[in-house]
Amino acid sequence: MPPAREQPASWGDSVILHEDGLARCPWPGHDPLYIAYHDEEWGQPEADSRALFEKLILDGFQAGLSWITILRKREAFRKAFDGFDPQAIARFNDQRVHDLMQDDGIVRNRAKIEGAILSARAWLEIEAGQGFSAYLWDFVDGAPIVNHPKRISDVPTQSAISLRLSKDLKARGFKFCGPTIVYAFMQAVGMVNDHLVDCHVRKSN
């Protein structure tokens, strides 16, 4: 699920006013790591193909877990997956999969690890053609879709575009990229701006 759907009900449905005087979407709570992610990364348009690949793979690993769990393990993931270099990951063999399954710094799920390898190979094909970044951004005509949610309950978990993109990614060989995962990915990389209208990040953009 997207981070916006993860906050405890006690935090409410609207922005939270923090001690620094800034109003934020409620889902980061008061966790410093999560707040930094919300302020500096989530919803910021990303155009780097490798960075986009990393985020898509991490969103796939998130399936069934909370995003903060993945965020806390992100540096371990980067080390384990060679900096999310798709060319390197595409060459991972059975021994490398075995080694990753012994790494308690990451999510040790064989299907997701093997899925990341298959996704890396699919990424290489797209990157060699139009480029992975251009491929993704074409789905939103090259510019972020700006929504205007007032409450978390206004934020969807998928969209018609995430359904289309999910279907196309799967057809090209990507794994763990259902429409809900893809929508969370689109939010994270700025293809969709779902910061609440009263969030300071929305107002500063």
Buried (B, 14 or more C-beta within 10 A) or exposed (E): BBBBBBBEEEBEBBBBEBEEEBBBBBBBBEEEEBBEBBBEBBBBEBEEBBEBBBBBBBBBBBBEBBBBEBBBBBEBBBEBBBEBBBEEBBEBEEEBBEEBEEBEEBBEBEEBBBBBBBBBBBBBEBBEEEEBBBBBBEBBEEEBBEBEBEBBEBBBBBBEBBBEBBBBBBEBBBBBBBBBBBBBBBBBBBBBBBBBBBBBBBEEB
